Amino acid sequence: MTTSTSTHGSDIPYRLGAIPSDICGPDGDFERALSLMQADGLYEADIEFIWGKKPGFHTDEENERIQSLLTQYGIRAAVIGGFAFRDQSAQKIELGDAAYREHLAEIKAQIELAKALGCKKVRCLTFSKQMAIWGYDGADKRNAYNNQTWPKMLRIFEEPVRLAEDNGIELLIETGVNTLLTSAYLTRKFIEDMGSKHLKILWDPANTLFNYETPFPDAYEELKDIIGHIHIKDGTVDTRKSIITSTSVGEGTMANYMDDIAQALRKDGYQGVVSLENFYIPPGGSLEDGYRACVGGFKQIFGPTQ
């Protein structure tokens, strides 16, 4: 598929995109979302929920329609945004059991969709958040599940990584708010311990900021050579009260870091995609209203400067 890009001939080495289901909703009008992206010069799409279904769960006819609409609007599938292993307890899954087979089947289906759409990246997540992965001097028994979570996760991901390698796909692990890998350190350690060039990071700096990590320069410097895709959103967090509030891009806690991140991506020649991830719904408004409120700030910070 031939795709135009808004960054051709510009001073940014990367490309800009968005998540269609974060514009018109997971059950919303996929075509309208693509038309808005096209109008805003965002030509790279994270393929997440479409017509109420996760990617990989559509019929052949629906997948053909997805491809047709992407081609019609000149938008490329940058990432198949799967959700495998999200909300899965590390303590309640075993290699080869029904839960494992279900998640593995989802990844297989999404790899096949990626190949059909000419996409080289598939996102998955990791287990539900665990405050203590390792413990010592007795805390290992009381708080860290006998230090077995990490080696179990490595075993669980051996087959997904092998599938990515066999199919020429990059498997992207997202830094998440409510997932087990909540920091640059943990995500890098996981990728290094797995030891595959087909495993990269989908970096969401807001998520790690909400988990007490400084996005720039700390997290960026730790991850910059293994970033496969980037999500940008903004908001505020009160960790004591366990509250996250979405804001327009540039009006939340991430505002202190976005300019530096954008400049570093330019300087270091990042050649992937930076996607607007819109969670923001203005009071009395809609998800589409939130997208409209965010896209200007997003492009001003991460778009071409010339």
N, C-alpha and C positions, 0 to 999 in steps of 0.2 A: 504494500500500500504506500503510495506517495503522499507525504504529509508536509504541509507548510509549517514553518515555525515562526514565532514572533521574534526570535532572537537572531535570525539570519543577518549576518553583517553587523551585529551589534557588538558591544564591548563585554558581553557576558559569555563565558564558555559553556554555561549550563543552559537548560531549557526550563520553561515555566509550564506548570500544569495545575490541575485541580482534581477534585473527587466529585464526579457527577452526582452521586447519591447524597453528598453534603451540600448540594445546591437546591435540588428539588425533592429530596427525601428518598429513603430506600424504596418506597412504593410509588414514587412520583414519576414525572414525565422525563424519561431519559433523554429523549430527543430535545426537549426544551433546555435541559441542562447543557447538552452539547452545543446548542445554538448560542447560549450565553457565554460559554467558554470561548467559542469561535469569535464572538463579538469583542471579547476582552483580550484576545490574543494568547489564550492559554491552550496550547495544542497538544498537551500530554495528559492522559487520563489514567487515574487509578481506577481500575474496574473492580468496584466493590458490589454492593447490592444494586440490582437492576430488576425492576418490576417485582420487588418483594423477595427476590431470591439471591442467595450468595452465588458468586461466580463458581462455575463448575456444576451447578445444579439446574441449569437451564436445558431445555430441549434443543435438539439440533436446529430446529427452525428458529428458535429464539436466539441461539448463538449466531446464526446467519444474519438475523436482523441486527444484532449488536454490531457485527462486522460491517454491515451495509451502512448503518448510521454513522459509525466512526469514519468510514470512507467518505460519506456524503459531506460531513462537516470538516474533513481534513484533519482529524484528530487521531493520534496514535495511542494505542494501549501501552502505557509505560510500565505498569505493574498490574498483575492480577492480585488484588488485595484480599487474600484469603484470611480466614479466621481460625485455622486449625490450631488446636491446643489452648485457645483462649477459654478462660473460666474452667479449665481442667485442673483438678487438684493433683499435685505430684504424688500425693499419698494414696490416691484412689485410681491409679492407672498402672498397669503392668505390661511389659513387653509381650505383645501377642494377644492381649485380652480384647474384649469387644470394643472398649473405648479406644484403644490403640488402633485397631483395625478401622474404626470409623474415621478417625483423624487422618490416618494414612490414605484412606480412600479419597478423602477430600483433597489432599495435596496432589494425588495422582490426577484427579479430574481437573484440577486447576493448572497443572502442568500441561495437560492436553489442550486446555483452552488457550493457554499462553502460546503454545506452538501454532494453534489455528489462527490466532490473531497477530502472529509475527512478533510476539512479546518475549523478552528474555528474562523477565524477573517475576517471581512469585513470592508474595509476602505470607509469612505465618507468624504466629505468636508463641509465647512460652507459657508455662503453667501459671496458675494463680499466684498472686503475690505471697511471699513467705518472708517474714521480717528477719529471721535468722536462718541462713543456709548452713552455716558452720557454727559450732559451739565448742567450748573447751572447759576442762576442769569440772565436769558435771553438767554444764549447760548444754553439752552435746546431747545428753539423754533427755533433758527436760524441755529444751527450746528448739533444737535443731534436728529433730527426727534422726538422731544417731548419725548425723552427717552423711546421710545416704541420698539426699535429694539431688546433689550435683552429679554424682556418678550415674544415677538413674536417668537423669535428663540427657546425659551424653549417650547412653545406650538407646534411649527412645528416639533420638534424632539421627542415629546412624543410617537407618533406612531412608528417611526423607532426604538426607544429604546425598546418599547414593543415587536416589532417583534424580535429583537435580544434576548430579555429575553425568549420569548416563544420558540425560536429555539436553545437555548443554544449557541448563537454566541456572540463574543465580537465585538461591533461596535467601530471602531477606528476613532477618529477625528484627522486629521493631522494639525499640526502647519504649516500654509502656508504663502507664501510671499504675495499673492494677495487675501487672504481670511480674513474673519472678525476676526478670532482668530489668531492673529499674535504674541502672546507671551505666555510664560509659565503661567504667571499670569492669562490671559484671558482664556486659555484652561482649567486650573485647576478649575477656578471659574465656568466655564460652566459645567464641569463634576460633581462638587460638587453640583451645583444648580439642575442638573438633578437627582442626587441621585440614580444612578444605578450602581451596580457592573459589569454590562455588557458593560459599556462605559469606554473605555481607550483611551490613547493618542498614536498616531503614531508621534513620535518625529523626526522632521527634524531640527537639530540644526543649519544648514546653513540658513534655512528660517528665524528662529528667530534672528539669527545674522544679517541678512540683514535688519531686522526691529529694529535694535539698541539694541538687547538684548544680554548679555554676555552668551554664551552657558554653560561655566563652570567657576566657580562652580554655578553661580546664577540659571540659568534655570534648570540644572540637579538636584540640590538640591530641587527645587520646584516641580519637576515632577517625581522623580525617583521611587516612589511607585505606580505610575499609568501608567507607560510606557508599552504599549503592543507590540510595534514594533519600529524599528529605521531605518531611511534612512540616508545614509552618501554620501555627495557630497562636492565639493569645488568650490571656485570661488572668485571673488572680486566684490565689489559693490561701486558705486558712487551715494549716495542717492540724492545729490544736482542735479545731471544731470539725475537721474532716470535710471541708467545703471547697469545691472548685466552682468558679463562676467564669463563664466565657465572656470575652469582650471582642470588640473590633480589633483587627490587627493594628498594633502600634499603640494601643490604649491600655494594655495590661502589663504584667510583670515582664513579659518578653521584650517589651519596648527598649529596655536597657541593653539588650544584646543583639537585636536583629541587624542593625547597621554594621556592627563588627563582624557578624557571621557572613553577611553578604559580601563585605569587602574581602574577607579571607577566602571565600569561595572563588571570587574573581582572581585574587592574587595567586591562589594555589591551582587554578585551572580545573576546578571541579567540572566534570563533563556529564554528569547525570541530570536528574530532574529535581526541581524544587517545586513541590505541590502545595497549593493552598488547601488546608484542611479546615473547612468551616463547621464549627459547632455552634456559632453565635446565632441566637434568635433574639432580636431586639424586643423589648417589652411591647406586647400587642402586635408584634409582627410575625413573620414566617422565617423559615430557614433560608428561602430565597432572598428575603430582605437582609438577612445576616450576611449572606454571600455578597450582596451588592455593597453593604457597608464595609466589608473587609477587602474586597478585591483592589480598590484604589490604593490603600496603604500597602498592601502586599506588593503590587507592581511598582510603587514608588520606591520601596526599599530594595526589592530583589530584581527589578527589571533593569533594562539598559539605562545607562546614565547619559547617553548622547542623544 
